[in-house]
Amino acid sequence: MTTAVQHRRGTTAEHSTFTGLEGELTIDTTKDTAVIHDGTLAGGYPLAKENLANVTTSGLSSIDGASTASDDKFFIYDQSATALKTITRAELNNAMEQDALANVAITGGTINGTAIGGTTAAAGAFTTLTTSSTVTLNGGTANGVAYLNGSKVLTTGSALTFDGTRLTSTTGKFGSGAASNSASLMVNNVTNTATGIQLFQDGIESWIMGMPANSAGLAWSASGSEQMRLTSTGLGIGTSSPSNKLTVNSGASTTIAQFTSTGSNAFLGITNSGASAFIGADNTGAFLVQTPGSGYSTKLYLDSSGNLGIGTSSPATKLHVIGTIGVSTDNAARGQLSWDGTNGLYLNNTDNTPLRFGTSNTERMRLDSSGNLLVGRTSASAIFGTTMIVGPSGGSGTVSVPAGYLYSNTTNDLKYAAGTSASGAHIFSSAFSGSEYARIDSSGNLGLGVTPSAWWSSSKAIQV
């Protein structure tokens, strides 16, 4: 048979007063565990059972967050494996959050000595608050927006409220990135990058209104492309550098801008020093110009056929003027063309200068300031009492009528011709239809008060 070795034994109470030899092993019959002695400590050091059944909390050192390092490990008993295992502090925290605290239902008890549900406020340190119903706060401002103040205290107030639909400021001002706000809405980007407000609907292009990076002005963009910019100079549409109060660049499009009205007439007004003028169109597509005189009546009218009316809205020709047309090289209307319903067309030169007529860029006729009509010449000063002169000075000229003509040649001869054939006669009378006083017939016979006839064929006769 094998040899049995027995050690000294005793109860827990007996061990408490027993100091064993250094290295001595005894048996605690109360705890059913072995005890190691060092020759100094009364009671020795009891050994834990495999299932820790003999380990009590009074025998463990306390563990708190302040004194426990993040790399500390803890022993846990795996009941299914009936073995001890180690676990880090982080693994222990995760296990507690996922398995233990996730399903904790607090229906009573106290927090830091204050009863849950009591009327006295109690302080606590929490990282997450999860409820299955509504959380009611007894303090604060109704609809007040909650924020952390300078002391990191959750605070509400009446200056900024939200009722679930509308955000309201009692000052009427909202600000971003600035300590002070002088406008109703202020966005301040201290990094000098692009700053703006973006409007976007799902499936619809995005619009941005803001300031470009490192640039002055307010820009409007659509689908990532700038369309309009307002600078200190003016508003630019299609350009980021307006040169006037309004600068429009349509690019390759021939239509720069379009204004639409549902009225019978549509006008664009231009005002300077309180006086206004209007340009526009009527519902026939005609172009109109209106000025203050006569109650802003239409002064110029260009219809859809290309007829221009000045003083009329019903032009009958390419240029139709009601009133006097004046031409000159200065502000005085020296040459005038007008129409008188009684006396007809009137062509007038208001200066003491000729009224000239020409073809092929050459003067052909003029009416001088004395009323002389000069055809083919420019001066009548050499002829006294002249009313009409035909032909150039020193040359020949002819005045023609349907049945004859008056002709002057270069040798100063004056020739009268009657009819276009040899049968014509020269007749002298007191009036166009008056009594005849003299006649030279086609044969050259002269009759004074009578019709002449030749006495014989080889001579001419004067008959009285």
HUFENHU-V791603 format. One record per pair of residues at least 4 apart in sequence whose ideal C-beta (glycine too) atoms are under 7 Angstrom apart, sorted by the first residue. I is the first residue (numbers start at 1). J is the second residue. D is the distance in Angstrom with one decimal. If there is no record, write none. Layout:
BEGIN
I & J & D
I & J & D
END
This chain:
BEGIN
7 & 25 & 5.4
7 & 26 & 5.6
7 & 27 & 5.6
8 & 26 & 4.9
9 & 26 & 6.2
9 & 27 & 4.0
9 & 29 & 5.4
10 & 14 & 3.5
10 & 15 & 5.6
10 & 18 & 6.6
10 & 26 & 6.9
10 & 29 & 6.5
11 & 29 & 5.6
11 & 30 & 4.7
12 & 16 & 6.6
12 & 28 & 5.5
12 & 30 & 3.9
12 & 31 & 6.0
14 & 18 & 6.1
15 & 26 & 6.9
15 & 28 & 5.5
15 & 35 & 6.0
15 & 43 & 5.0
15 & 44 & 6.6
16 & 42 & 6.3
16 & 43 & 4.7
17 & 42 & 6.1
18 & 42 & 6.7
19 & 37 & 6.9
19 & 39 & 7.0
19 & 40 & 7.0
19 & 42 & 5.0
20 & 24 & 3.8
20 & 26 & 5.8
20 & 37 & 3.0
20 & 44 & 5.8
21 & 37 & 6.3
21 & 39 & 5.5
22 & 37 & 6.9
22 & 38 & 5.5
22 & 39 & 3.4
24 & 37 & 4.5
25 & 34 & 5.8
25 & 36 & 6.2
26 & 35 & 4.9
26 & 37 & 6.8
26 & 44 & 6.8
27 & 34 & 6.1
28 & 33 & 5.4
28 & 35 & 5.3
28 & 46 & 5.9
31 & 46 & 6.1
31 & 54 & 4.5
33 & 46 & 5.3
33 & 47 & 5.4
33 & 49 & 5.9
33 & 54 & 5.3
34 & 47 & 4.9
35 & 44 & 4.1
35 & 45 & 6.5
35 & 46 & 5.1
36 & 44 & 5.7
36 & 45 & 4.9
36 & 47 & 6.7
37 & 44 & 4.1
48 & 52 & 5.6
48 & 54 & 6.3
48 & 55 & 5.0
49 & 53 & 5.2
49 & 54 & 5.0
52 & 77 & 5.9
55 & 59 & 6.3
63 & 68 & 5.5
64 & 68 & 6.5
68 & 72 & 5.0
68 & 89 & 6.2
70 & 89 & 5.6
70 & 90 & 6.8
72 & 89 & 5.4
73 & 86 & 4.5
73 & 87 & 6.5
73 & 88 & 5.7
74 & 86 & 6.9
74 & 87 & 5.2
74 & 92 & 5.9
75 & 84 & 5.1
75 & 86 & 6.1
76 & 85 & 5.5
76 & 87 & 5.4
77 & 84 & 5.8
78 & 83 & 5.4
78 & 85 & 5.2
87 & 91 & 4.8
87 & 92 & 5.2
88 & 92 & 6.8
89 & 93 & 6.6
90 & 94 & 6.5
91 & 95 & 6.3
92 & 96 & 6.4
93 & 97 & 6.4
94 & 98 & 6.0
95 & 99 & 5.5
96 & 100 & 4.7
96 & 101 & 5.9
97 & 101 & 5.3
97 & 102 & 6.8
98 & 102 & 5.9
100 & 104 & 6.9
106 & 116 & 6.2
108 & 116 & 6.0
109 & 116 & 5.7
110 & 114 & 5.7
110 & 115 & 5.2
110 & 116 & 6.6
111 & 116 & 6.3
111 & 122 & 5.6
111 & 124 & 5.5
112 & 122 & 5.8
112 & 124 & 6.6
114 & 118 & 6.0
114 & 120 & 6.0
114 & 122 & 3.5
131 & 135 & 5.5
140 & 144 & 5.9
140 & 156 & 4.0
141 & 156 & 4.5
141 & 157 & 5.6
141 & 158 & 5.3
143 & 161 & 4.2
143 & 162 & 6.1
143 & 163 & 5.1
144 & 156 & 3.3
144 & 157 & 5.3
144 & 158 & 6.2
144 & 161 & 5.6
145 & 156 & 6.7
145 & 160 & 4.6
145 & 161 & 6.4
145 & 162 & 5.5
146 & 154 & 5.6
146 & 155 & 7.0
146 & 156 & 5.1
147 & 155 & 6.0
148 & 152 & 5.1
148 & 153 & 6.8
148 & 154 & 6.1
149 & 153 & 5.3
149 & 155 & 4.6
158 & 170 & 6.4
159 & 169 & 6.6
159 & 170 & 5.3
159 & 171 & 6.8
160 & 169 & 5.5
161 & 168 & 5.1
162 & 167 & 5.0
169 & 173 & 5.8
169 & 174 & 5.8
172 & 184 & 5.7
173 & 181 & 4.8
173 & 183 & 7.0
173 & 184 & 5.6
174 & 185 & 5.1
175 & 181 & 3.4
175 & 186 & 4.2
176 & 186 & 6.5
176 & 187 & 4.7
176 & 188 & 6.4
177 & 187 & 6.5
177 & 188 & 3.6
177 & 189 & 6.1
177 & 190 & 6.2
178 & 186 & 5.7
178 & 188 & 3.9
181 & 186 & 4.4
187 & 195 & 5.7
189 & 193 & 6.0
189 & 195 & 3.9
192 & 213 & 6.5
192 & 214 & 5.2
193 & 213 & 5.0
194 & 210 & 6.4
194 & 211 & 6.9
194 & 212 & 5.6
194 & 213 & 4.4
195 & 210 & 5.1
195 & 211 & 5.0
196 & 208 & 4.7
196 & 209 & 5.7
196 & 210 & 1.9
196 & 211 & 6.8
197 & 209 & 5.3
197 & 210 & 6.1
198 & 206 & 6.0
198 & 208 & 4.8
199 & 206 & 7.0
199 & 207 & 4.6
200 & 206 & 4.2
205 & 222 & 6.0
205 & 223 & 4.5
206 & 223 & 6.5
207 & 222 & 5.5
208 & 221 & 4.5
209 & 220 & 5.4
210 & 219 & 6.5
211 & 215 & 6.8
211 & 217 & 6.9
211 & 218 & 6.3
211 & 219 & 6.9
212 & 219 & 5.4
216 & 231 & 6.3
216 & 232 & 6.9
217 & 229 & 5.0
217 & 230 & 5.9
217 & 231 & 4.0
218 & 229 & 6.9
218 & 230 & 4.6
219 & 226 & 5.3
219 & 229 & 4.6
220 & 227 & 5.5
220 & 228 & 4.4
221 & 225 & 6.2
221 & 226 & 4.8
221 & 227 & 6.4
222 & 227 & 5.4
226 & 240 & 6.2
228 & 235 & 6.9
228 & 236 & 6.7
228 & 237 & 5.0
229 & 236 & 5.0
229 & 240 & 4.7
230 & 235 & 5.1
231 & 242 & 6.1
233 & 242 & 5.3
233 & 243 & 6.7
234 & 242 & 4.3
234 & 244 & 5.3
234 & 245 & 4.0
234 & 246 & 5.9
234 & 247 & 6.2
235 & 242 & 6.0
235 & 245 & 7.0
235 & 246 & 5.4
236 & 240 & 6.1
236 & 241 & 6.4
236 & 242 & 3.4
236 & 247 & 4.8
237 & 248 & 4.7
238 & 248 & 6.0
238 & 249 & 3.7
238 & 250 & 6.0
238 & 251 & 6.3
239 & 247 & 5.7
239 & 249 & 4.3
242 & 247 & 3.8
243 & 247 & 5.4
248 & 256 & 5.4
248 & 257 & 5.8
250 & 255 & 6.7
250 & 256 & 4.5
259 & 266 & 6.6
259 & 268 & 6.2
261 & 266 & 3.5
264 & 282 & 6.3
264 & 283 & 5.1
265 & 280 & 6.0
265 & 282 & 5.0
266 & 280 & 5.0
266 & 281 & 5.8
267 & 278 & 4.0
267 & 279 & 6.7
267 & 280 & 3.4
267 & 290 & 6.8
268 & 278 & 6.7
268 & 279 & 5.5
268 & 280 & 6.0
269 & 276 & 5.2
269 & 278 & 5.0
270 & 276 & 6.6
270 & 277 & 5.5
271 & 275 & 6.8
271 & 276 & 4.3
275 & 292 & 6.2
276 & 292 & 6.9
277 & 290 & 6.9
277 & 291 & 5.1
278 & 290 & 4.4
278 & 296 & 6.7
279 & 289 & 5.5
280 & 288 & 5.2
281 & 285 & 6.4
281 & 286 & 6.4
281 & 287 & 5.9
281 & 288 & 6.5
282 & 286 & 5.1
282 & 288 & 6.2
284 & 304 & 5.9
285 & 304 & 4.6
286 & 301 & 6.0
286 & 302 & 6.2
286 & 303 & 4.6
286 & 304 & 6.0
287 & 302 & 4.2
288 & 298 & 5.1
288 & 301 & 5.8
289 & 298 & 7.0
289 & 299 & 5.6
289 & 300 & 3.9
290 & 296 & 4.7
290 & 297 & 6.5
290 & 298 & 5.4
290 & 299 & 6.5
291 & 299 & 5.3
292 & 296 & 6.1
298 & 313 & 5.5
299 & 311 & 6.9
300 & 310 & 5.8
301 & 309 & 4.2
301 & 312 & 6.7
301 & 313 & 4.6
301 & 315 & 6.5
302 & 308 & 5.1
303 & 307 & 5.1
303 & 315 & 6.2
306 & 318 & 6.7
307 & 315 & 3.8
307 & 317 & 6.3
307 & 318 & 5.8
307 & 320 & 6.5
308 & 315 & 5.9
308 & 318 & 6.7
308 & 319 & 5.4
309 & 313 & 6.1
309 & 314 & 6.6
309 & 315 & 3.3
309 & 320 & 4.8
310 & 321 & 4.7
311 & 321 & 6.2
311 & 322 & 3.6
311 & 323 & 5.1
312 & 320 & 5.8
312 & 322 & 4.9
315 & 320 & 3.7
316 & 320 & 5.4
321 & 325 & 5.5
324 & 336 & 5.3
324 & 338 & 4.0
325 & 336 & 6.7
325 & 337 & 4.4
326 & 333 & 2.4
326 & 335 & 6.6
326 & 336 & 5.2
327 & 335 & 4.3
328 & 332 & 5.4
328 & 333 & 6.0
328 & 334 & 4.2
328 & 335 & 6.3
334 & 349 & 6.6
334 & 350 & 5.1
334 & 351 & 5.0
335 & 349 & 5.8
336 & 348 & 4.4
336 & 350 & 6.5
337 & 347 & 5.6
338 & 346 & 5.0
339 & 345 & 5.7
340 & 344 & 6.2
340 & 346 & 5.9
347 & 355 & 6.8
349 & 353 & 6.1
349 & 355 & 4.7
352 & 369 & 4.8
353 & 369 & 6.4
354 & 366 & 4.3
354 & 367 & 6.4
354 & 368 & 4.7
354 & 369 & 6.5
355 & 366 & 6.5
355 & 367 & 4.4
356 & 363 & 5.3
356 & 366 & 4.4
357 & 364 & 5.8
357 & 365 & 4.4
357 & 366 & 6.8
358 & 362 & 5.4
358 & 363 & 4.3
358 & 364 & 5.2
359 & 364 & 5.6
363 & 378 & 7.0
364 & 376 & 6.9
365 & 373 & 7.0
365 & 374 & 6.7
365 & 375 & 4.9
366 & 374 & 5.2
366 & 378 & 6.3
367 & 371 & 7.0
367 & 373 & 5.4
368 & 372 & 4.9
368 & 374 & 6.5
368 & 380 & 6.3
372 & 380 & 4.4
372 & 386 & 5.1
372 & 387 & 6.0
372 & 388 & 6.9
372 & 389 & 6.8
373 & 388 & 4.7
374 & 378 & 6.5
374 & 380 & 5.6
374 & 389 & 5.1
375 & 390 & 4.5
376 & 390 & 6.3
376 & 391 & 5.1
376 & 392 & 5.3
376 & 397 & 6.2
377 & 389 & 6.0
377 & 391 & 6.6
377 & 392 & 4.9
377 & 393 & 5.9
380 & 386 & 4.4
380 & 389 & 5.4
382 & 393 & 6.9
383 & 389 & 6.3
390 & 397 & 3.9
390 & 398 & 6.8
390 & 399 & 5.2
391 & 395 & 5.3
391 & 396 & 5.7
391 & 397 & 2.0
391 & 408 & 6.5
394 & 410 & 6.9
395 & 410 & 6.2
396 & 408 & 6.1
396 & 409 & 4.6
396 & 410 & 5.5
397 & 408 & 5.6
398 & 405 & 5.3
398 & 406 & 7.0
398 & 407 & 4.7
399 & 405 & 6.2
399 & 406 & 4.4
400 & 405 & 4.1
401 & 405 & 6.5
403 & 418 & 6.7
403 & 419 & 5.1
403 & 420 & 6.7
403 & 424 & 6.6
404 & 417 & 5.1
404 & 418 & 4.5
404 & 419 & 5.9
404 & 424 & 6.4
405 & 417 & 5.4
406 & 416 & 5.9
407 & 415 & 4.4
407 & 417 & 7.0
408 & 414 & 5.4
409 & 413 & 5.1
416 & 426 & 6.1
418 & 424 & 3.5
418 & 425 & 5.7
418 & 426 & 5.0
419 & 423 & 6.1
419 & 424 & 2.3
422 & 442 & 5.3
423 & 442 & 5.1
424 & 442 & 5.9
425 & 439 & 5.7
425 & 440 & 6.3
425 & 441 & 4.7
425 & 442 & 5.7
426 & 439 & 6.7
426 & 440 & 4.2
427 & 436 & 5.9
427 & 439 & 5.1
428 & 437 & 5.2
428 & 438 & 4.3
429 & 434 & 4.9
429 & 435 & 6.2
429 & 436 & 4.9
429 & 437 & 6.1
430 & 434 & 4.0
430 & 435 & 6.0
430 & 437 & 6.8
437 & 449 & 6.5
438 & 446 & 7.0
438 & 447 & 6.7
438 & 448 & 5.2
439 & 447 & 5.0
439 & 451 & 6.4
439 & 452 & 6.7
440 & 444 & 6.7
440 & 446 & 5.3
441 & 445 & 5.2
441 & 452 & 5.9
443 & 454 & 6.2
444 & 460 & 4.8
445 & 452 & 3.5
445 & 453 & 6.5
445 & 454 & 5.6
445 & 460 & 5.6
445 & 461 & 5.0
446 & 452 & 5.7
446 & 462 & 4.8
447 & 451 & 5.4
447 & 452 & 3.4
447 & 463 & 4.9
448 & 464 & 4.8
449 & 464 & 6.7
450 & 463 & 5.5
450 & 464 & 7.0
452 & 461 & 5.8
452 & 463 & 4.5
453 & 461 & 6.8
453 & 463 & 6.8
454 & 459 & 6.6
454 & 460 & 6.6
454 & 461 & 5.2
455 & 459 & 6.7
455 & 461 & 5.5
END
